[in-house]
Amino acid sequence: MISKDILKEVLVEQQEEIRKLDQNKFLKRDKLDNLKDFIKIKSNIIISGVRRCGKSVFLSQIMDKYFDKFYYFNFEDERLSSFDVMDFNKAYEVLVEVYGRSKVFFLDEVQNIEGWERWVRRLYDKDFKFFITGSNASMLSKELATRLTGRHLSFSIYPFSFKEFLRFKNFKLAKDDFHLTERRALMKRIFEEYLELGGFPEHVTDTRIEILQEYFNTILRRDVSERHNIKNVKQLKELARFLITNVGRLSSYNQLKRLTHLKSVSTIIKYLSYLEESYLILPVLFFSYSLKSQIKQPFKVYCIDHAMRNAISSRFSKDEGWLYENIIAVELRRRNKELYYWKNQDKEEIDFVIKKGLKVNQLIQVCSDMDDPYVEKREVKALLKASKELKCRNLLIITKEKEGEKVIDKKKIKYMPLWKWLLS
């Protein structure tokens, strides 16, 4: 429990700070316009994503664009550390006393308060609307879905996409830019910056590597070890570092158990689920129409931000090909694609299998270096075999520079540079 005086001090300060934010200083996120159709409907809006990706600023943009009167709570404030579910009504009373009545709440990082969803549901039934952020995917778990059935819509916020990064760099994209030499050159130069800096808003401005290293440590501490009461933080960190260093490589539970010296496969499975919940990693499973076959196969893991991967990786090479894969995996998730990888008995591999409904919609190979004819032949051979087995003719190779189309065995293969695909 927390005293009413402290609540008043904290909530009024938070409310004033969020209202005074200069929106001109922040990049307008792509998802802001996507919300316009959901503002007036009854459902609550849940916005989740990795810590420090810009969720609080996104909330402020929603407030500024759509609402005059609202209440704002930020539960990351250490002064609210003793806040519990019984304090919600007290906080509401304080806000009504100071700001008058409103039926719109913005709750930032609310997963810190156990039982919050019961209070939200009770007020929802009285026609209140909530915008809720959290840094943990468990907010979208079965338990939450059960308690708020039919009462919420979910959106994910990621670090900046390349489109957003361009706008951050004051580059206004026009249709003709792809055909103008100077504009193409400028886009490619900015893409090289994006490769280096990634998409975390603060790191794009302040490029110190220590910022991303601190994000990594904070996510492990706040969103994983403290939340799940993990005592052996060292082994958890070793597991996370290994996975992020080796993005795009095949991994298995037994392999990870041997490498980290954790006691059991069940512990590995738990830790992986916690890392995924925190949005630090994005697992990609083997594609098969048989669930049994899918489970038996190794899996891949990608990092939520390619620059963070470089910041905490134990490798010293640039690993451009793996970085390309990582960027594409995150972008596909950002676009809400259902993605897998595929590999046959001849060890021929497809980097990304995109499934839509019950069918495979697209096959994507990633190859940053197309100068070696052997490499191109290998990638094309795998695509053609997968195309036949998975019955998919939408074939794409994402490259560094090469662009165009080839028809091989009556199947069209499209080539597209990564920077251009990210803008498609």
N, C-alpha and C positions, 0 to 999 in steps of 0.2 A: 504494500500500500504506500501511497505517496501523499503528502499533504497538499491541501488545496492551494496554499500560498505558493509552494514550489511549482505546482502545475501551472498556475497563472503566470508566474514569471517566465517559465520555459515556453509555454504555448504562445504567449503574446509576442515574445522575442522571435520565435520561429515564424509566426504569421507575418510579422513586419518584415523580416528578412526576405521571405519568399516573395512578398509583394513588391519589394524594392529592386528585385533583380532587373538589370538592364538587358532585355531580350536581344538587343542589337549585338551584344557581346557573344551570343551563343548561336551555333549553327542550328537552323531549323531542321529537325530530323524528318526523314522521308515518311515515317509512319504517322506523323501528325495529321496529315490530310486524310489518312485512312480511317481515322477515328470519327470523322465528321458525321458519318451515318449512324454512329452508335451513341452519340452524346445524349440524345433525347429519349432513347429507348430505356426501358426499365432496368435492364441488366447492369450489374456492376462490371467494372473493367479492371482486370488484373494484368499488370505489366511486370514481367520478370526478366532477369538477365544478370550477367556477371557483375560483380561489384566494380564500381567506378566506370561503368560504360556509359553513364549519362542519364540514368533513370530519374533522378531528382530534377535535373534540368528539364527533362521531357515532361515531367509533371507540371513544372512551372510554365512550360509552353502551352499545355492544355488549359491551365488556369487563365493565362493571359489571353488566349484566343477565344475561349468559349464561356467563361464565367466572370461575373462581377462579385458575387458573394459565395464564399466557401470557407471551410475549416481545413487547416493543415496540421498534421502531426508528423514529426520525424523521429522515429524510435531508435535511430542510431545515436541520439544525444545521450551522453553518459549520465546526465542529470535525471534521465527517465529510467535508469537501471533498475529501480525498485518498482516500476510501474507493473501492475498486473491487470487481468481482465476486469476486476472489480472497480478499477479506477476510470474506466471509459465513461461512465455516466457523469462522474465528477468532472472529468475533462470537458465533456459536452456542456455541462452547466457553466463552467468558466467561460467557454467561448461564446455562449449565448449572452451571458452577462456583458461581455466586452464588445462583441461585434453584432449582436442581434441574431435573429433566426436565419438559418440556412439549412437546406436539405442536401448539401453536397459536401462530402468528406474526401480529403486526399490523405491517405495513410502511407507513409514512406518507410520501407523496410519493416513492415508490420510482423513478419515471421518471428521477430524477437519476442513477441508477446503470446504466450501459450493461451489458446482458447479464443483468440481474437475473432475467429470466424463465427462463433456463436452470437457475439454482440452485433457483428455486421448483419447476420441473418435477421436478427430481431428488428433492427432498424430498417433493414430493407423491406420487411413486411409492412412498415409504416411509411413507405414511399420515399425513403432516403436513397441517395445514390452514392456509390463509393468508387474511387479510383485508388488502386492498391498496388504498391510495388514491393518486390522482394528479390533477394539474391539467391534464392534456393528453390529449385524446381519442385520440391516437396509441396510447395503451395498449390501445385497443380496435380497433386496426388489423388488417389481414389478417395481418401478420407475427405479432402476438401471438396472434391467433385460431388461426393455424397451429401455433404452438409450444405452446399450451395447449389444443388442440382437445379439446372435451368435458370440460375440466377447470376451467372457470370460469363464474360467473354475474356479470352486470354490473348495477350500479345507478348512477343519477345522483343527485347531491345538488345542489339549487339554493338560492339565497337563500330566506329565509322566504316561504312562501305567505301569502295573507291569513288562512287558517285558523290557521296557526302564529303569525302576527302577533297575532291576537286572543288566543290563549293566552298569548303573551308579555305582553300587556297585562292578563292575569288575567281575561279574559272567557271564561267557560265557556259554550259554545254549547249551547242546549237546543232541542228541536223547536218549542216554542211561541214562541220568541223572535221569529220572523218575524211573528207576529200581535199582539205586545205593543208598544204605541206607544213606551214608554220604552226598551225593549230594542232595537227597530229604530233609534231615534234614536241610541242609544249605538254600535251597530254602524256606522252611517253616519258618525258622528263619528270613530271609530277608523279607518274606511276613508280618510277625508281625511288622517289621519296617515300611513297606509300609502302613499298617493299621494305624499306629500312625502318620506318617509324611506326607502322601498324595503324590501328584505329582507335586506341584509347584516347579520349579527348584531351586529357591533361598532358599525355606524353607527346602528342602532336605539337603542342606549344612548347613544353619544356622537355627537351629530348634526352635528358639524363637517363642512362640505363638503370640507375638505382630506383627510379620510379616504378618501372615494371617489375623489378626484383622485389620491391616492397609490396606491390599488389599481389604477387604470387604468394609471398609469406603471409600476408593478411588473409587472403582467401583460405589458405590451408589452416590458419589458426582460428579465424572467426566463423567461417562457414563450414568447416569440416571437423577439425579436432575438438573445438569447444562445443559445437552443436551436438556432436555424436560421442562426446566424452572419450576420445581416443587418447590413451596414455603414451603409446609408442609413436610419438610425433616424428622421430628421426626416420623410422622405416616408412611411414606415410609419405614423408618428403622425398625419400629415395625413390619410392614407387612413382610419384608424380613427376619427378625430374627425369626418370628413365623414359616414361611414356611420352613426355613432351619433347625430349631430345630426339626420340625415335618416331616422330610423326610419320604416318603412312606406312610404317613397317608392320609386318604381321606379328601378332603377339598371341600367347595363350596363357591361361591361368596357371598352368604348371610351370611354364617358363618364368613367369613373373614371380612365382613362389620361390623358385631356385635363386633368382637374381637378387631378391630383396631379403631372403632368409625369414620371411614371414612364416608363421607356423602352419597355416592351412590354406587350401584353395578357397574355402568359405570366407576367410578373412580378406583375401585378395578380391573376391567378388563384392564383398561389402564396401571395401575401400574404393573400388572402381565406381560403384553406384554413388558413393558420397561425392567423389570428384566430379562425376557427371551432374549430380544435383546442384553443385555449386557453379556449374557452367564453365568450369576450368577446362574440361576435356569434352570432346564430341566423339563417342565411339561409332564406328561403322562396321556393320556385320556382313558376313558372307551372304551373297544372294542365292537363295534356293526356294523353290516352291514347297520343299519339305522342311518343316520346322526342326525336325530331328537332325537333318543334315546341316542346317544352319548353325545349330548349337554346337555341333561337333567341330566345326571349322574354327581356325584362328580368327581374330578380329583386328581391326585397325583403330588407332586413336589419333585425333587431331586436337590442336590447342585452340582455344577461343580467339587467340590473337597471334599472328605469325611473328610479330616483333617481340612479344613476351616469350615466345618459344626461343628466339635467339638470345634473349636476355638471361635466361636461366639454363640454357642448354650447356651440356658438357662438351659439345663439339666446337671446333674452331673454324671449320670450313664454312663457306657461305651456304652450301646445300640448296642451291637455287631451285632444283627440281622438286625437292620436298616442300620448300616454301610455297611453290606454285600449287602443289596439291593441297596444302593446308588452307591457303586463301580460297581455293575453289570449294573445299568441303564446308567452310564457314559460310561462304556465299550461297551455296545450295541450301543449307539449313535456314539462312536468312530468307530465302525465297520459298520456304516451307516445302521443300522437296523431300520425298522419301528416298533415301540413298543407301546403297550397298556397294560392295566390291564383288568381283567374280574372278575365279581362277579354275582352270581345268587340270586334268591329270598330267598334261604336258607342261605345267607350270606357266602357261600363258595367262596373263592377268589383265583385267579391265579395272581401271582405277575407280570409276564411278558408274554404277548401274542405277538409273533413275526409274523408279516404279510409280505408276499412276493407276490407281484402282487395282485391277487384277493383272495388268499387263506391264511389261517393260516398255517405258516410253522413250528412253535415250541411253546410249552408251557413250561414255566420255573417257578418252585417254589424255594423259597429261605428259607433255614432252617439251621441256624448255630448250633442248638442243636438237634441232632437226638437221644439222649440217652433216651428220654421219648417216649415210644411206642405210647402213645395217640397222641403226636404231629405228629409222622410219619403217623399214621393212618389218621389223619385229612388232612395232606398235600396230601396223596395219593388219598383219597376220592375225594377231590376237583379236582385233576388232571384227574381222570377217568371220572368225570361228565363233565368237560370242554372238554375232548377229544371227548366224544360222541356228545356234542352239537355243538362244533366248527369243528368237523370232522378233527381232527389232532391226529396222532399217534406218533409224535416225542416229547416224554415226558422226562423232565429233572428236577431233584432236585439237586440244588447246596447246598453243605453242608460245614461244617468245616473240618470233617475228613472222613466221610463215603464215600466209593467208591464201585461201582459194578453195578449190574443190577438185577431187579426183574421182573417176568412176572405175572401180575395179570389180571384176566378176559381177557386173551389172548392179553394183551397189555404190551409191554416192557417199563419199567421205568428205566432210567439211573440215577445213583447217581455219583456226581463228586465233590471233594473239590474245594472251590473257587480259591485257589492259582493255582491249576492245570487247571481249566477252563480258567483262565485269560491267560494261556500260550498255550491254544489250538488253 
